[in-house]
Every structure is written in structure tokens, then in C-alpha cells.
């Protein structure tokens, strides 16, 4: 059962101090990342050490790179071309899945690492072709991934890393049963990381109890605290055509 205390590990203030591979450091520099954000500085060293993590971090905090970089470092350190899916990132929406995929492509621009996306709203046949290419990383929404698992198109018995991103949002959208079913199909020896805007969501406990083993807990920013780099706008539309 996850601890209720919050652990704040020593924060790394430089990507070069994190022992990341040179291709990843080149990509980080190319993206203009001068210093790790607080969530990156705390999460990346723990994730590289193989720890299970329970992280509270807001959208816009840099959390995507916080879980992608350690994952990619593991792939580079331990190539395993003949294995199945090595890492899975579960997300609530196809828009977020595409954002994470694009970020992966940017950070992996100097590597040969591969990723695939499996979400609702896309043809199953195209996704089966993606799964047959055996990408190292799979980014998926729970409902569509579960459909592929039940059809035998995907397998998670060799999974090394499982990430749940925006877990509270997934629960709000009714994905709890699907997420629990997917966790039950994963390699039990995996490393697991859960990211959520808040750790007080009443539906999180069943997920964390099944997902995490003696996790370190990291809290970045207070829940619902507005991030300074996120701006909101309201645009009025006369009708659907004007909206488009």
C-alpha cells in the first residue's frame, strides 16, 4: 500500500548530472531545455534508479519528459530488439497520446528508438500494423488497448515500465475498470509510475494498490494551483461552421 508521506528527493539541477546518454542530452539541448523543471529534477533520478513513483504534478510542469527520458535511457542501456512491448503509457485522451508521441520523437531524434500510438477513433487495422512492428514504447488509451489485448493483437507479458499519466482524469472519464484489467495483464516485475494532478482522488487507492510497490511519493505544486505558463482564452463562435 502506498505510503501517505511525501518524499522530496534531492533535486538535480542539470540534465548532464543525470547520466543521460549523449543522444538524449543533444535532443534536450536542441529543444532548448536549459535546466530540469522541478518535477524533472526530482523524478528522473528516482526513475533511473528503478523506483516505483506516485507523482502529483500539474499539466505544464514538464512531467512528460520526466517519464520519457528515464524510459529512453533504459532502452539505450539495455537494447532488447527481440522482446515485446517494453514500455506502456496509458493516457485518458487521444490528443494527449499524440502530444506524448510527438515529444518522444523530439527527444529520440538522435536515436533509433520507436513508439506507436493506439487510441480510439482510428482504424483497428492500422493499429494492428503498428503493433506488428513491435515498437519499444506503446502510448494508448485504456479502452482501445484493452480491445487489442482481448483480440490477441497485443501482449504485455514482457513489459518493463508502465506509466499512468493524468490518472485522476482517467478515473473521471470512467476508465477505472479498464485500467485495472490492463494492469492485471502486465508483467508483474515491471517498474510503475503514476502521475496525477491530485493524489486525493477517491478512486486512486484501488489503482495504486494494484500498480505500485513501496513507491516514492513526489508532490510538485499544490493541487489546482494555476501554472504560470498556461493561459486561458474564450473565443465566441456564431455556429458550427464559424467554430471550425
Kinemage of the C-alpha trace (Angstrom):
@kinemage 1
@onewidth
@group {chain A} dominant
@subgroup {mainchain}
@vectorlist {calphas} color= white
{ca unk a 1} P 0.000 0.000 0.000
{ca unk a 2} L 1.458 3.397 -0.958
{ca unk a 3} L 2.767 5.497 1.946
{ca unk a 4} L 0.929 8.650 2.836
{ca unk a 5} L 4.091 10.647 3.488
{ca unk a 6} L 5.610 12.804 0.760
{ca unk a 7} L 9.254 12.234 -0.145
{ca unk a 8} L 11.166 15.055 -1.809
{ca unk a 9} L 14.362 13.561 -3.233
{ca unk a 10} L 17.442 15.647 -3.835
{ca unk a 11} L 16.773 17.665 -6.949
{ca unk a 12} L 19.173 17.530 -9.888
{ca unk a 13} L 19.688 20.980 -11.391
{ca unk a 14} L 21.401 19.828 -14.583
{ca unk a 15} L 20.496 17.244 -17.223
{ca unk a 16} L 24.186 16.377 -17.595
{ca unk a 17} L 24.293 15.369 -13.904
{ca unk a 18} L 21.615 12.732 -14.527
{ca unk a 19} L 23.938 10.425 -16.505
{ca unk a 20} L 21.740 10.563 -19.580
{ca unk a 21} L 23.178 9.274 -22.854
{ca unk a 22} L 24.727 11.775 -25.236
{ca unk a 23} L 21.959 11.410 -27.887
{ca unk a 24} L 19.359 12.320 -25.269
{ca unk a 25} L 21.384 15.283 -24.000
{ca unk a 26} L 21.739 16.539 -27.585
{ca unk a 27} L 17.981 16.315 -28.077
{ca unk a 28} L 17.298 18.067 -24.771
{ca unk a 29} L 19.622 20.900 -25.776
{ca unk a 30} L 18.011 21.087 -29.212
{ca unk a 31} L 14.614 21.552 -27.532
{ca unk a 32} L 16.018 24.497 -25.601
{ca unk a 33} L 15.748 22.860 -22.165
{ca unk a 34} L 18.434 24.634 -20.158
{ca unk a 35} L 17.643 23.204 -16.711
{ca unk a 36} L 15.299 20.482 -15.457
{ca unk a 37} L 11.938 21.624 -14.156
{ca unk a 38} L 11.211 20.692 -10.512
{ca unk a 39} L 9.318 17.541 -11.498
{ca unk a 40} L 12.091 16.501 -13.884
{ca unk a 41} L 14.808 17.209 -11.325
{ca unk a 42} L 13.108 15.029 -8.711
{ca unk a 43} L 11.548 12.277 -10.798
{ca unk a 44} L 14.262 11.433 -13.326
{ca unk a 45} L 16.936 10.296 -10.797
{ca unk a 46} L 14.397 8.113 -8.954
{ca unk a 47} L 13.025 6.644 -12.170
{ca unk a 48} L 16.555 5.886 -13.408
{ca unk a 49} L 17.126 4.027 -10.126
{ca unk a 50} L 14.145 1.796 -10.944
{ca unk a 51} L 11.832 3.082 -8.221
{ca unk a 52} L 8.039 2.955 -8.410
{ca unk a 53} L 6.704 6.509 -8.198
{ca unk a 54} L 3.490 8.246 -7.188
{ca unk a 55} L 3.728 11.796 -8.506
{ca unk a 56} L 1.436 14.784 -8.155
{ca unk a 57} L 2.252 17.267 -10.911
{ca unk a 58} L 0.212 19.718 -12.939
{ca unk a 59} L -0.128 19.918 -16.708
{ca unk a 60} L 2.639 22.146 -17.999
{ca unk a 61} L 5.142 21.113 -15.321
{ca unk a 62} L 7.381 19.158 -17.716
{ca unk a 63} L 6.223 15.758 -16.469
{ca unk a 64} L 6.221 14.158 -19.941
{ca unk a 65} L 9.998 14.413 -20.245
{ca unk a 66} L 10.248 13.323 -16.598
{ca unk a 67} L 8.989 9.848 -17.505
{ca unk a 68} L 10.151 9.661 -21.147
{ca unk a 69} L 13.857 10.360 -20.545
{ca unk a 70} L 14.443 7.580 -17.943
{ca unk a 71} L 12.483 5.166 -20.119
{ca unk a 72} L 14.545 6.006 -23.191
{ca unk a 73} L 17.761 5.794 -21.188
{ca unk a 74} L 16.858 2.239 -20.182
{ca unk a 75} L 16.197 1.308 -23.814
{ca unk a 76} L 19.614 2.658 -24.801
{ca unk a 77} L 21.417 0.989 -21.891
{ca unk a 78} L 19.764 -2.384 -22.448
{ca unk a 79} L 18.816 -2.962 -26.090
{ca unk a 80} L 16.304 -5.791 -26.472
{ca unk a 81} L 15.251 -5.932 -30.134
{ca unk a 82} L 13.597 -9.349 -29.892
{ca unk a 83} L 11.260 -8.631 -26.967
{ca unk a 84} L 7.653 -7.455 -26.997
{ca unk a 85} L 6.398 -4.063 -25.857
{ca unk a 86} L 8.896 -2.765 -23.289
{ca unk a 87} L 7.020 0.298 -22.017
{ca unk a 88} L 3.388 1.382 -21.944
{ca unk a 89} L 1.999 4.856 -21.270
{ca unk a 90} L -1.735 4.929 -20.551
{ca unk a 91} L -3.479 8.271 -21.096
{ca unk a 92} L -7.108 9.452 -20.978
{ca unk a 93} L -7.381 11.002 -24.458
{ca unk a 94} L -6.040 10.524 -27.966
{ca unk a 95} L -4.947 14.187 -28.012
{ca unk a 96} L -2.636 13.604 -25.052
{ca unk a 97} L -1.374 10.383 -26.641
{ca unk a 98} L -0.384 12.299 -29.766
{ca unk a 99} L 1.337 15.018 -27.712
{ca unk a 100} L 3.413 12.424 -25.861
{ca unk a 101} L 4.280 10.662 -29.114
{ca unk a 102} L 5.455 13.948 -30.653
{ca unk a 103} L 7.557 14.642 -27.548
{ca unk a 104} L 9.075 11.152 -27.803
{ca unk a 105} L 10.029 11.770 -31.438
{ca unk a 106} L 11.698 15.050 -30.471
{ca unk a 107} L 13.657 13.557 -27.560
{ca unk a 108} L 14.576 10.479 -29.598
{ca unk a 109} L 15.641 12.378 -32.709
{ca unk a 110} L 19.264 11.193 -32.326
{ca unk a 111} L 18.329 7.585 -31.543
{ca unk a 112} L 16.605 4.714 -33.333
{ca unk a 113} L 14.028 4.179 -30.606
{ca unk a 114} L 10.482 3.531 -31.783
{ca unk a 115} L 6.987 4.232 -30.443
{ca unk a 116} L 3.430 3.519 -31.508
{ca unk a 117} L 0.034 5.033 -30.685
{ca unk a 118} L -3.165 3.036 -30.072
{ca unk a 119} L -6.266 5.131 -29.377
{ca unk a 120} L -9.960 5.196 -30.124
{ca unk a 121} L -11.177 6.957 -33.243
{ca unk a 122} L -8.617 5.305 -35.545
{ca unk a 123} L -8.999 2.188 -37.735
{ca unk a 124} L -8.169 -1.052 -35.930
{ca unk a 125} L -6.353 -2.410 -38.999
{ca unk a 126} L -3.850 0.444 -38.979
{ca unk a 127} L -3.177 -0.104 -35.290
{ca unk a 128} L -2.684 -3.861 -35.798
{ca unk a 129} L 0.015 -2.975 -38.342
{ca unk a 130} L 1.619 -0.684 -35.764
{ca unk a 131} L 1.588 -3.422 -33.118
{ca unk a 132} L 3.152 -5.932 -35.516
{ca unk a 133} L 6.135 -3.591 -35.914
{ca unk a 134} L 6.762 -4.202 -32.209
{ca unk a 135} L 7.585 -0.639 -31.076
{ca unk a 136} L 9.544 -0.378 -27.850
{ca unk a 137} L 7.058 2.143 -26.431
{ca unk a 138} L 3.285 1.978 -26.758
{ca unk a 139} L 1.129 5.021 -25.944
{ca unk a 140} L -2.536 4.135 -25.568
{ca unk a 141} L -5.966 4.977 -24.255
{ca unk a 142} L -7.368 2.242 -21.982
{ca unk a 143} L -10.485 1.246 -23.921
{ca unk a 144} L -8.822 0.727 -27.289
{ca unk a 145} L -5.776 -1.029 -25.815
{ca unk a 146} L -7.996 -3.427 -23.889
{ca unk a 147} L -9.802 -4.213 -27.137
{ca unk a 148} L -6.493 -5.142 -28.787
{ca unk a 149} L -5.446 -7.224 -25.782
{ca unk a 150} L -8.711 -9.167 -25.854
{ca unk a 151} L -8.316 -9.805 -29.592
{ca unk a 152} L -4.753 -11.046 -29.103
{ca unk a 153} L -3.231 -8.197 -31.118
{ca unk a 154} L -1.074 -7.006 -28.205
{ca unk a 155} L 0.693 -8.576 -25.220
{ca unk a 156} L 2.216 -7.029 -22.102
{ca unk a 157} L 3.931 -10.041 -20.537
{ca unk a 158} L 7.402 -8.607 -21.277
{ca unk a 159} L 6.577 -5.067 -20.182
{ca unk a 160} L 9.372 -3.330 -18.239
{ca unk a 161} L 7.760 0.069 -17.479
{ca unk a 162} L 4.132 1.099 -17.030
{ca unk a 163} L 3.167 4.780 -16.784
{ca unk a 164} L -0.297 6.134 -15.959
{ca unk a 165} L -0.447 9.788 -16.965
{ca unk a 166} L -3.255 12.078 -15.741
{ca unk a 167} L -4.633 9.176 -13.730
{ca unk a 168} L -7.269 11.290 -11.970
{ca unk a 169} L -8.654 12.361 -15.333
{ca unk a 170} L -8.810 8.734 -16.494
{ca unk a 171} L -10.863 7.885 -13.421
{ca unk a 172} L -13.191 10.851 -14.006
{ca unk a 173} L -13.780 9.534 -17.538
{ca unk a 174} L -14.796 6.098 -16.222
{ca unk a 175} L -11.692 4.109 -17.167
{ca unk a 176} L -11.047 2.569 -13.735
{ca unk a 177} L -12.156 -0.978 -14.649
{ca unk a 178} L -10.241 -0.904 -17.946
{ca unk a 179} L -7.078 0.332 -16.224
{ca unk a 180} L -7.280 -2.391 -13.569
{ca unk a 181} L -7.794 -5.023 -16.268
{ca unk a 182} L -4.748 -3.785 -18.185
{ca unk a 183} L -2.602 -3.751 -15.026
{ca unk a 184} L -3.575 -7.375 -14.449
{ca unk a 185} L -2.245 -8.306 -17.893
{ca unk a 186} L 1.166 -6.671 -17.391
{ca unk a 187} L 4.441 -8.284 -16.403
{ca unk a 188} L 4.401 -8.306 -12.587
{ca unk a 189} L 8.115 -7.408 -12.410
{ca unk a 190} L 7.687 -4.074 -14.181
{ca unk a 191} L 8.520 -0.605 -12.862
{ca unk a 192} L 5.405 1.576 -12.464
{ca unk a 193} L 4.889 5.337 -12.359
{ca unk a 194} L 1.603 7.131 -11.725
{ca unk a 195} L 1.153 10.842 -12.458
{ca unk a 196} L -1.911 12.742 -11.276
{ca unk a 197} L -2.825 16.381 -10.704
{ca unk a 198} L -4.024 15.351 -7.234
{ca unk a 199} L -3.354 12.320 -5.053
{ca unk a 200} L -6.583 12.724 -3.075
{ca unk a 201} L -8.944 11.404 -5.766
{ca unk a 202} L -11.136 8.787 -4.084
{ca unk a 203} L -10.724 6.316 -6.957
{ca unk a 204} L -6.918 6.276 -6.875
{ca unk a 205} L -6.453 3.804 -3.997
{ca unk a 206} L -7.552 0.638 -5.879
{ca unk a 207} L -5.265 1.638 -8.764
{ca unk a 208} L -2.220 2.423 -6.616
{ca unk a 209} L -2.616 -0.769 -4.583
{ca unk a 210} L -2.548 -2.877 -7.753
{ca unk a 211} L 0.016 -0.783 -9.598
{ca unk a 212} L 2.766 0.292 -7.190
{ca unk a 213} L 5.223 -1.425 -4.852
{ca unk a 214} L 6.605 0.717 -1.999
{ca unk a 215} L 6.581 3.849 -4.155
{ca unk a 216} L 8.373 7.099 -3.524
{ca unk a 217} L 5.854 9.958 -3.404
{ca unk a 218} L 6.702 13.255 -5.076
{ca unk a 219} L 4.459 16.316 -4.951
{ca unk a 220} L 5.110 19.264 -7.245
{ca unk a 221} L 2.815 22.303 -6.933
{ca unk a 222} L -0.381 22.362 -4.912
{ca unk a 223} L -3.435 20.709 -6.494
{ca unk a 224} L -5.433 23.043 -8.737
{ca unk a 225} L -2.754 25.715 -8.466
{ca unk a 226} L -2.673 27.623 -11.735
{ca unk a 227} L 0.528 27.082 -13.706
{ca unk a 228} L 2.123 30.388 -14.750
{ca unk a 229} L 2.790 29.180 -18.306
{ca unk a 230} L -0.824 28.193 -19.021
{ca unk a 231} L -3.160 30.885 -20.316
{ca unk a 232} L -6.903 30.549 -20.887
{ca unk a 233} L -8.901 32.184 -23.654
{ca unk a 234} L -12.576 32.189 -24.558
{ca unk a 235} L -13.388 32.537 -28.266
{ca unk a 236} L -17.050 33.026 -29.186
{ca unk a 237} L -18.424 31.251 -32.279
{ca unk a 238} L -21.676 32.070 -34.080
{ca unk a 239} L -22.271 28.498 -35.275
{ca unk a 240} L -20.516 25.210 -36.076
{ca unk a 241} L -19.055 26.447 -39.366
{ca unk a 242} L -17.637 29.529 -37.671
{ca unk a 243} L -16.215 27.315 -34.892
{ca unk a 244} L -14.393 25.144 -37.411
